[in-house]
Amino acid sequence: MGRRTAVVMLAVAAGAVVVTVAAAVAAHAGYVAFEPLAHPFLVGFGAALVAIVAVLGLMPESTRRLLTQTGIGLLGLAVGAAGVVSVSAEVYDPHTPTVVASGPDVRVVAWQQDVIVRQEQTLRLRSRDGLLSRDGTATVACFVHDPYTGHGLDAWTLASVTIVGNEMVAKTVDGQERRVSFDPATLRPTTPVIDRCTGAPGYSS
């Protein structure tokens, strides 16, 4: 490998890191299209691997084999440790959000989260701006997530969601409807949040 090739590979690795950091900033601001690029493990692993290969290209042949084996082993351990720390710190939510309703200006996204001995379903709004679509940070509704009937939670479990103008209409399994108004510009509720989590039978919140 020539010196020029090694320098180019180092530049590619540095560029990958810059792109990842920029995407992470955008994803943290709620722009969902940038989330795949913001994942540090895949991009970081690729950038580090390219950098290792490039650095080895600048070294004498006698030291390349040992450094290659050592570097790849340490890199694998570092990435694995970073993954464990990130998941334990809940940097990445293991529950993938699901779009449960769509309107002209917004979508309703459901997040499932574990709360002690139950699961709760939290609803938030997502704008419809193509690549610039972003997730709202404010909860508009919360329900107990119970996939089975007969547990006495029909009045607390979400059945369906629709968007009517600037209102979200949520229906529970028992057929009751509840509404919350929102501002499509800020993705925040303008009337009291629908709360079917606090006070659910058999639980305390």
C-alpha positions as CSV (number, residue, x, y, z in Angstrom):
1,M,0.0,0.0,0.0
2,G,1.4,3.4,-1.0
3,R,1.6,6.4,1.3
4,R,-0.9,8.3,-0.7
5,T,-3.4,5.5,-0.5
6,A,-3.0,5.3,3.3
7,V,-3.5,9.1,3.6
8,V,-6.7,8.9,1.6
9,M,-8.0,6.1,3.8
10,L,-7.3,8.1,6.9
11,A,-9.2,11.0,5.4
12,V,-12.2,8.7,4.7
13,A,-12.1,7.4,8.3
14,A,-12.0,11.0,9.6
15,G,-14.9,12.0,7.2
16,A,-17.0,9.0,8.5
17,V,-16.5,10.2,12.1
18,V,-17.5,13.8,11.1
19,V,-20.6,12.6,9.3
20,T,-21.6,10.4,12.3
21,V,-21.2,13.3,14.8
22,A,-23.3,15.6,12.5
23,A,-26.0,13.0,12.1
24,A,-26.0,12.4,15.9
25,V,-26.6,16.1,16.5
26,A,-29.5,16.1,13.9
27,A,-31.0,12.8,15.4
28,H,-30.8,14.3,18.9
29,A,-32.8,17.2,17.6
30,G,-35.5,14.8,16.5
31,Y,-34.8,14.4,12.8
32,V,-35.5,10.7,12.3
33,A,-34.0,10.4,8.8
34,F,-30.6,10.9,10.3
35,E,-30.9,8.1,13.0
36,P,-29.3,5.3,10.9
37,L,-26.2,7.5,10.2
38,A,-26.0,8.5,13.9
39,H,-25.5,4.9,15.1
40,P,-21.9,5.0,16.5
41,F,-21.1,1.3,16.4
42,L,-21.4,0.4,12.7
43,V,-19.9,3.7,11.4
44,G,-17.3,3.8,14.2
45,F,-16.2,0.3,13.6
46,G,-15.9,0.9,9.8
47,A,-14.0,4.1,10.3
48,A,-11.6,2.6,12.9
49,L,-11.0,-0.4,10.6
50,V,-10.1,1.8,7.7
51,A,-7.8,3.9,9.9
52,I,-6.1,0.7,11.2
53,V,-5.5,-0.5,7.7
54,A,-4.2,2.9,6.6
55,V,-1.8,3.2,9.6
56,L,-0.5,-0.3,8.9
57,G,0.2,0.8,5.4
58,L,2.6,3.4,6.7
59,M,4.5,1.0,8.9
60,P,7.3,-1.4,8.2
61,E,6.3,-4.9,7.1
62,S,7.9,-6.5,10.2
63,T,5.4,-4.9,12.6
64,R,2.2,-5.2,10.5
65,R,1.1,-8.7,11.4
66,L,1.4,-8.3,15.2
67,L,-0.3,-4.9,15.2
68,T,-3.1,-6.1,12.8
69,Q,-4.0,-9.0,15.1
70,T,-3.7,-6.9,18.3
71,G,-5.6,-3.9,16.8
72,I,-8.5,-5.9,15.5
73,G,-8.9,-7.7,18.8
74,L,-8.8,-4.6,20.9
75,L,-11.2,-2.9,18.4
76,G,-13.7,-5.7,18.8
77,L,-13.5,-5.5,22.6
78,A,-13.9,-1.8,22.6
79,V,-17.0,-1.8,20.3
80,G,-18.6,-4.6,22.3
81,A,-18.0,-2.8,25.6
82,A,-19.4,0.5,24.1
83,G,-22.5,-1.4,23.0
84,V,-23.1,-2.9,26.5
85,V,-22.6,0.5,28.2
86,S,-24.9,2.3,25.6
87,V,-27.7,-0.2,26.0
88,S,-27.4,-0.3,29.8
89,A,-27.6,3.5,29.8
90,E,-30.6,3.4,27.5
91,V,-29.0,5.5,24.9
92,Y,-30.8,3.5,22.3
93,D,-34.3,2.4,23.0
94,P,-34.7,-1.4,22.2
95,H,-38.3,-0.9,21.4
96,T,-38.7,0.3,17.8
97,P,-41.4,3.1,17.5
98,T,-44.4,2.3,15.3
99,V,-46.5,4.7,13.3
100,V,-50.1,4.1,14.3
101,A,-51.9,6.9,12.5
102,S,-51.2,9.5,9.8
103,G,-52.7,12.9,9.1
104,P,-52.0,15.6,6.5
105,D,-49.3,17.3,8.7
106,V,-48.3,14.7,11.3
107,R,-48.0,11.1,12.1
108,V,-48.7,9.5,15.5
109,V,-45.8,7.3,16.8
110,A,-46.2,4.7,19.5
111,W,-43.3,3.9,21.8
112,Q,-43.4,0.9,24.1
113,Q,-41.5,1.1,27.4
114,D,-41.1,-1.3,30.3
115,V,-42.3,0.2,33.6
116,I,-41.7,-2.1,36.6
117,V,-44.0,-5.0,35.9
118,R,-46.0,-3.7,32.9
119,Q,-45.6,-2.2,29.5
120,E,-46.8,1.3,28.7
121,Q,-47.6,2.7,25.2
122,T,-46.6,6.3,24.8
123,L,-47.9,8.3,21.9
124,R,-46.0,11.2,20.4
125,L,-46.2,13.2,17.1
126,R,-43.9,13.2,14.1
127,S,-43.9,15.8,11.4
128,R,-44.3,14.9,7.8
129,D,-41.5,16.9,6.1
130,G,-39.7,14.2,4.2
131,L,-36.0,14.1,5.1
132,L,-36.6,16.8,7.6
133,S,-39.3,14.9,9.5
134,R,-38.8,15.2,13.3
135,D,-40.2,13.5,16.4
136,G,-41.9,15.6,19.0
137,T,-40.5,15.4,22.5
138,A,-43.9,15.9,24.2
139,T,-46.2,12.9,25.1
140,V,-49.8,13.3,23.8
141,A,-51.2,10.1,25.3
142,C,-50.2,7.2,27.5
143,F,-51.9,3.7,27.6
144,V,-51.2,0.4,29.3
145,H,-50.0,-2.0,26.7
146,D,-52.0,-5.2,27.3
147,P,-52.2,-7.4,24.2
148,Y,-54.7,-9.7,25.8
149,T,-58.4,-9.1,26.8
150,G,-60.0,-10.2,30.0
151,H,-57.5,-8.6,32.3
152,G,-59.8,-5.8,33.3
153,L,-57.7,-3.3,31.3
154,D,-59.9,-2.7,28.3
155,A,-60.6,0.9,29.3
156,W,-56.8,1.5,29.6
157,T,-55.6,-0.3,26.5
158,L,-55.3,1.5,23.1
159,A,-57.3,0.0,20.2
160,S,-57.0,2.6,17.5
161,V,-55.9,6.2,16.7
162,T,-57.0,8.7,14.1
163,I,-56.1,12.3,13.2
164,V,-59.0,14.7,12.7
165,G,-57.7,18.2,11.9
166,N,-55.5,19.2,14.7
167,E,-57.0,16.6,17.1
168,M,-55.9,13.1,17.8
169,V,-58.8,10.7,18.6
170,A,-57.8,7.6,20.6
171,K,-60.2,4.7,21.1
172,T,-59.6,2.2,23.9
173,V,-60.6,-1.5,23.6
174,D,-63.9,-0.8,25.5
175,G,-65.0,1.5,22.7
176,Q,-64.5,4.8,24.5
177,E,-63.0,7.7,22.6
178,R,-60.8,10.4,24.0
179,R,-59.4,13.5,22.2
180,V,-56.4,15.7,22.6
181,S,-55.6,18.8,20.5
182,F,-52.1,19.6,19.3
183,D,-50.1,22.3,17.5
184,P,-48.6,20.7,14.3
185,A,-45.8,23.3,14.3
186,T,-44.5,22.5,17.7
187,L,-45.8,18.9,17.9
188,R,-47.0,19.6,21.4
189,P,-50.5,19.1,22.9
190,T,-52.6,22.2,23.5
191,T,-55.2,20.4,25.7
192,P,-54.6,18.0,28.6
193,V,-52.7,14.8,27.7
194,I,-54.7,11.6,27.5
195,D,-53.5,9.6,30.5
196,R,-54.6,6.0,30.7
197,C,-51.5,4.8,32.6
198,T,-51.9,6.6,36.0
199,G,-54.4,4.7,38.2
200,A,-54.8,1.6,35.9
201,P,-56.3,-1.3,37.9
202,G,-53.7,-3.4,39.7
203,Y,-50.9,-0.9,39.2
204,S,-49.7,2.3,40.8
205,S,-47.9,5.1,38.9
